Amino acid sequence: MEFELSPEHQAIRDLARRFAEQEIRPVIEGYEREGRFPRDLYRRMGELGSFGCTFPAKYGGSETGFLSLVLIAEEIARAYFALSAGFNMLSMTVPFTILNWGNEAQREKYIPPLIRGEWLGFFGLTESGGGTDVLGAMRTRAVRAGDSYVLNGSKTFITFGTVADVGIVFAYTDPEKGAKGVTAFIVEAGTPGFTARPISTSSLGKLMATGELLFQDCRVPAENRLGAEGEGFRIAMNAVDHGRLTIAARAVGLAQGCLDLMLEYARQRQAFGQPIGRFQMIQRLIADTVADVDAARLLVYRAAWLFDKGLTPNRETYIAKYFAGEAAGRASQAVAEVYGGYAFADDFPIARMLMAAQLFRTGEGSANLQRILIAEDALGWRQADRHALPRKFRLASDLTPGRRQ
């Protein structure tokens, strides 16, 4: 067992860190003030290969693996959490799902522009009143009409919903079949009958571009169906299983960002004639956060390492996502306590970090859901890898070009 990053992985991490320091930090608050979506920064990250680590070279990927992906995601989230959304929408959750489940024409059309950051993706699963109860809340329907499907319904709290170019939408084609009646579709922005409207999430800042998706007699070509009819729920769960890895990495980055601010402020802020970092209660907050970040990082790296070995580490990913989300929550609370009244000031990102930590606890399955998944796996009641796919579905390097997935 090795705990030291290889020279290649160190170089990948260092490149991501330099990019974050030189090209994100100096400009990101300007984007926030203007409310300007940073499409150019996503394109720049795509040019550097940030989103293509787990994709074959034939689609523009680097084939450097899952550990490379989480290293980059962590560094970007450390610099600014909102920008790290790309590691789900432009890597794991959207194009990687198309890689695993799409046919060759779909892969060739959609994967390259997404992982290059030229297109933005969305994942249309959640509906009003849903959350964890995906099937019970799903009201979106898709009806076959000749060489098309007609979609009616809506999705809510969709990241990049108002700015995306293409996404994956889940709808019932046969509600009576429950989980086996859900089908997935690739839907492009501009399709007649498909509109999006923004959902205000000002507590997270102005860059999340969260939206509600509306489908009114939206006609989607049958060739845009992803997988077979009735495979949609399995596709969704498999996508979320992979998306949890990047959510966990992003949570580690946020926690590290909180720690960075905490250490800087504890050294500089003076009280009673000395830096506040000299006080034991501040030291306790720092020590707890250091331990949390270190433990969360190791859990995330372990899950990524297991993915790179060709295994199905759903259990380890659940643990990593759960612990990293909780660690980010504790880190954001700690930095707010260290900053005191300044945590409420718009001059500092503390309030946004607090809300982002809650987002990471919730995204790709709430903390309580992760607890249930972990516990039921430990009890032997439901296996954590029950939504896992055969190896050829999961790993970019295992895909046979042109083979039906």
C-alpha positions in Angstrom: 0.0 0.0 0.0 1.4 3.3 -1.1 0.4 6.7 0.5 2.7 8.9 -1.6 1.5 10.2 -4.9 3.4 9.1 -8.0 5.5 11.8 -9.8 2.8 11.9 -12.5 0.0 12.5 -10.0 2.1 15.1 -8.2 2.6 16.9 -11.5 -1.1 16.8 -12.2 -2.0 18.1 -8.8 0.6 20.9 -9.0 -0.6 22.0 -12.4 -4.2 22.2 -11.1 -3.0 24.2 -8.1 -1.1 26.7 -10.2 -4.1 27.1 -12.4 -6.3 27.7 -9.4 -3.9 30.2 -7.9 -3.0 32.1 -11.1 -6.2 32.0 -13.2 -9.1 31.5 -10.7 -8.4 33.3 -7.5 -7.5 36.7 -9.1 -10.7 36.9 -11.1 -13.4 34.9 -9.4 -14.8 37.5 -7.1 -15.2 39.7 -10.2 -17.4 37.1 -11.8 -19.4 37.0 -8.5 -19.9 40.7 -8.3 -21.1 40.9 -12.0 -23.1 37.7 -11.8 -21.3 36.6 -15.0 -21.2 32.8 -15.6 -17.6 31.7 -16.0 -18.0 29.7 -19.2 -14.5 30.8 -20.3 -12.9 29.3 -17.2 -14.6 26.0 -17.8 -13.3 26.1 -21.4 -9.8 26.8 -20.1 -10.1 23.9 -17.6 -11.2 21.7 -20.5 -8.2 22.7 -22.5 -5.9 21.6 -19.7 -7.6 18.2 -19.6 -9.2 18.7 -16.3 -12.4 16.8 -17.1 -11.0 14.1 -19.4 -9.0 12.0 -17.0 -11.2 8.9 -17.2 -11.9 9.0 -20.9 -10.2 7.3 -23.8 -7.9 9.3 -26.1 -10.2 8.7 -29.0 -12.8 11.0 -27.4 -10.2 13.6 -26.3 -9.5 12.1 -22.8 -6.1 11.7 -21.2 -6.7 8.2 -19.7 -4.9 9.3 -16.5 -7.6 7.8 -14.2 -9.9 8.5 -11.3 -7.2 9.6 -8.9 -6.0 12.3 -11.3 -9.6 13.5 -11.6 -10.1 13.8 -7.8 -6.7 15.6 -7.4 -7.8 18.2 -9.9 -11.3 18.5 -8.5 -10.0 19.0 -5.0 -7.7 21.9 -6.1 -10.4 23.7 -8.0 -12.9 23.4 -5.1 -10.2 24.6 -2.7 -9.8 27.8 -4.8 -13.6 28.3 -5.3 -16.2 25.7 -4.7 -18.7 26.8 -7.3 -16.3 26.1 -10.2 -15.8 22.5 -9.1 -19.4 21.8 -10.3 -17.8 21.0 -13.7 -16.3 17.8 -12.4 -19.8 16.4 -12.2 -21.5 18.1 -15.1 -18.5 17.9 -17.5 -16.9 14.7 -16.3 -18.5 12.1 -14.1 -22.2 12.5 -14.1 -23.0 13.5 -17.7 -20.3 12.5 -20.3 -19.1 9.5 -18.3 -22.7 8.2 -18.2 -22.8 8.7 -22.0 -19.5 6.8 -22.2 -20.8 3.9 -20.2 -24.3 3.7 -21.7 -24.3 5.4 -25.0 -23.8 4.0 -28.5 -20.8 5.1 -30.6 -22.6 7.9 -32.4 -23.6 9.4 -29.0 -20.2 9.1 -27.6 -18.5 10.8 -30.6 -21.1 13.6 -30.7 -21.3 14.5 -27.0 -18.3 13.5 -25.1 -15.5 15.5 -26.8 -17.2 19.0 -26.5 -18.3 18.3 -22.9 -14.9 17.2 -21.6 -13.2 20.1 -23.5 -15.5 22.5 -21.6 -16.9 23.8 -24.9 -20.4 22.5 -24.0 -22.0 22.5 -20.5 -24.0 19.5 -19.3 -26.9 19.0 -16.9 -28.3 15.9 -15.1 -32.1 16.0 -15.1 -33.2 13.6 -12.4 -34.6 15.5 -9.4 -38.2 16.6 -9.4 -40.2 18.8 -7.0 -40.8 16.9 -3.7 -38.3 14.3 -4.7 -34.8 14.3 -3.4 -34.0 10.8 -2.2 -37.4 9.5 -3.3 -36.6 9.7 -7.0 -39.2 7.2 -8.3 -42.0 8.4 -6.0 -41.7 12.0 -7.1 -41.1 11.4 -10.8 -43.9 12.8 -12.9 -42.1 13.4 -16.1 -43.4 11.1 -18.9 -42.0 10.1 -22.3 -44.4 8.6 -24.9 -43.1 7.0 -28.1 -44.4 8.7 -31.2 -42.9 7.3 -34.4 -39.2 8.0 -34.5 -39.4 10.3 -31.5 -40.4 10.4 -27.8 -42.6 13.2 -26.5 -41.6 14.4 -23.1 -43.9 16.3 -20.6 -42.9 17.2 -17.1 -40.3 19.2 -15.2 -37.1 18.8 -13.2 -35.9 21.1 -10.4 -32.6 22.2 -8.7 -30.7 21.2 -11.8 -27.0 22.5 -11.8 -26.2 24.3 -15.0 -29.9 24.0 -15.9 -30.1 27.5 -17.3 -26.7 27.6 -19.2 -26.2 24.0 -20.3 -26.0 22.9 -24.0 -27.0 19.3 -23.5 -28.0 16.9 -20.7 -29.5 13.6 -19.6 -33.2 13.6 -18.7 -35.0 10.7 -16.9 -38.7 10.0 -17.5 -41.2 7.2 -17.1 -42.0 5.4 -20.3 -44.1 2.8 -18.3 -45.0 4.1 -14.8 -46.6 0.7 -13.9 -43.3 -1.0 -14.0 -41.7 1.3 -11.3 -37.9 1.3 -11.5 -38.0 -0.8 -14.7 -40.3 1.8 -16.4 -37.8 4.7 -16.4 -35.9 5.6 -19.5 -33.0 8.1 -20.1 -32.7 10.6 -22.9 -30.1 13.0 -24.2 -31.8 16.3 -24.6 -30.1 19.3 -26.3 -30.8 23.0 -25.4 -33.0 24.6 -28.0 -35.1 21.5 -28.5 -38.7 22.8 -29.1 -40.8 22.4 -26.0 -37.8 22.4 -23.6 -37.3 25.6 -21.6 -35.3 26.4 -18.4 -35.8 29.1 -15.8 -33.5 30.1 -13.0 -33.9 29.2 -9.4 -32.3 31.8 -7.1 -29.6 30.4 -4.9 -28.0 33.6 -3.7 -26.7 32.1 -0.5 -24.3 30.0 -2.7 -23.3 33.0 -4.8 -24.2 33.8 -8.4 -22.2 31.2 -10.3 -24.1 27.9 -9.7 -26.7 28.6 -12.5 -29.3 26.4 -10.9 -32.5 26.0 -12.8 -35.9 24.3 -13.3 -36.4 22.4 -16.5 -39.7 22.4 -18.2 -40.8 19.9 -20.9 -44.1 20.6 -22.8 -44.6 18.3 -25.7 -40.9 18.2 -26.1 -40.0 15.9 -29.0 -36.7 14.1 -28.6 -35.4 11.9 -31.4 -35.5 8.2 -30.6 -31.8 8.1 -31.5 -31.2 10.2 -28.4 -32.5 7.6 -26.1 -29.7 6.5 -23.8 -29.6 2.8 -23.3 -32.7 0.7 -23.7 -36.2 1.5 -22.6 -36.6 0.7 -18.9 -32.8 1.0 -18.1 -33.1 4.6 -17.0 -33.2 4.0 -13.2 -30.1 1.7 -13.4 -28.4 4.3 -15.5 -29.2 7.1 -13.0 -28.0 5.1 -10.0 -24.8 4.1 -11.7 -24.2 7.8 -12.7 -24.8 8.9 -9.1 -22.4 6.2 -7.8 -19.6 7.7 -10.0 -20.7 11.3 -9.2 -20.3 10.7 -5.5 -16.6 10.4 -6.0 -16.2 13.9 -7.4 -18.6 15.3 -4.9 -16.4 13.8 -2.2 -13.3 15.3 -3.7 -14.9 18.7 -4.0 -15.9 18.5 -0.3 -12.3 17.8 0.6 -11.2 20.9 -1.5 -13.8 23.0 0.3 -12.7 21.8 3.7 -9.1 22.5 2.8 -10.1 26.0 1.6 -11.8 26.6 5.0 -8.6 25.5 6.8 -6.5 27.8 4.6 -8.6 30.8 5.6 -8.6 29.7 9.2 -4.9 29.4 9.5 -4.2 32.7 7.8 -6.7 34.6 10.0 -5.5 32.9 13.2 -2.0 34.1 12.5 -2.9 37.6 11.6 -5.8 38.6 13.9 -4.6 40.0 17.2 -6.6 39.9 20.5 -5.3 40.6 24.0 -1.9 41.3 22.6 -1.3 38.1 20.7 -2.5 36.2 17.6 -5.8 34.5 18.2 -4.0 31.3 17.0 -2.4 31.2 20.5 -5.7 30.6 22.2 -6.4 27.0 22.9 -10.1 27.1 21.7 -8.9 28.3 18.4 -6.2 25.6 18.3 -8.8 23.0 19.0 -10.8 24.2 16.0 -7.7 24.1 13.8 -6.5 20.7 15.1 -10.0 19.1 14.5 -10.1 20.5 11.0 -6.6 19.4 10.1 -7.5 15.8 11.2 -10.9 15.9 9.3 -9.3 17.1 6.1 -6.5 14.5 6.3 -8.9 11.7 7.0 -11.4 12.7 4.3 -8.6 13.1 1.7 -7.3 9.6 2.4 -10.8 8.1 2.1 -11.4 9.8 -1.2 -8.0 8.8 -2.6 -8.6 5.2 -1.6 -11.9 5.1 -3.5 -10.3 6.7 -6.6 -7.4 4.2 -6.3 -9.8 1.3 -6.2 -11.6 2.6 -9.3 -8.3 2.8 -11.1 -7.6 -0.8 -10.2 -10.8 -1.9 -12.0 -12.8 -2.6 -8.8 -16.2 -1.5 -7.8 -15.7 0.5 -4.7 -19.2 1.7 -4.1 -19.0 1.0 -0.4 -15.7 2.9 -0.1 -17.2 5.8 -2.2 -20.2 6.0 0.1 -17.9 6.2 3.1 -15.7 8.8 1.4 -18.7 10.9 0.3 -20.3 10.8 3.7 -17.2 11.6 5.7 -15.9 14.3 3.3 -19.3 16.0 3.3 -19.4 16.0 7.1 -15.8 17.1 7.3 -16.6 20.1 5.0 -19.6 21.0 7.2 -17.4 21.0 10.4 -14.7 22.9 8.6 -17.1 25.6 7.4 -18.5 25.9 10.9 -15.0 26.2 12.4 -13.8 28.9 10.0 -17.0 30.9 10.7 -16.3 30.6 14.4 -12.7 31.7 14.0 -13.7 34.7 11.9 -16.5 35.7 14.3 -18.5 38.7 13.1 -16.5 38.9 9.9 -18.0 35.6 8.7 -21.2 37.6 7.9 -19.4 40.1 5.7 -19.6 39.9 1.9 -15.9 40.7 1.8 -15.2 37.2 2.9 -16.6 33.9 1.3 -17.4 32.3 4.7 -21.2 32.4 4.4 -21.0 30.9 0.9 -18.7 28.2 2.2 -21.2 27.3 4.9 -23.9 26.8 2.3 -21.6 25.0 -0.1 -20.8 22.5 2.7 -24.5 21.8 3.1 -24.7 21.4 -0.7 -21.9 18.8 -0.7 -23.7 16.9 2.2 -26.8 16.8 0.1 -25.7 16.4 -3.5 -25.6 12.8 -5.0 -27.4 11.5 -1.9 -27.9 13.2 1.5 -25.7 12.4 4.5 -28.5 10.3 6.0 -28.9 8.3 2.8 -25.2 7.6 2.9 -25.5 6.4 6.5 -28.3 4.0 5.4 -26.3 2.7 2.5 -23.2 2.1 4.6 -25.2 0.5 7.5 -27.3 -1.8 5.3 -24.1 -3.0 3.5 -22.4 -3.6 6.8 -25.5 -5.5 8.1 -25.5 -7.6 4.9 -29.0 -6.6 4.0 -28.3 -4.7 0.8 -25.0 -4.8 -1.0 -23.4 -1.4 -1.8 -22.5 -2.4 -5.3 -26.0 -3.6 -6.3 -26.1 -0.9 -9.1 -22.6 -1.7 -10.3 -22.0 -2.6 -13.9 -19.7 -5.2 -15.4 -16.2 -3.9 -15.7 -16.4 -3.0 -19.4 -19.1 -0.5 -18.6 -17.2 1.4 -15.9 -13.7 1.9 -17.1 -12.9 4.0 -20.0 -9.9 1.9 -20.9 -12.1 -1.2 -21.0 -14.5 0.0 -23.6 -14.5 -1.7 -26.9 -15.0 0.9 -29.7 -18.3 0.6 -31.4 -19.6 -2.1 -29.1 -23.2 -1.7 -27.8 -23.2 -1.0 -24.1 
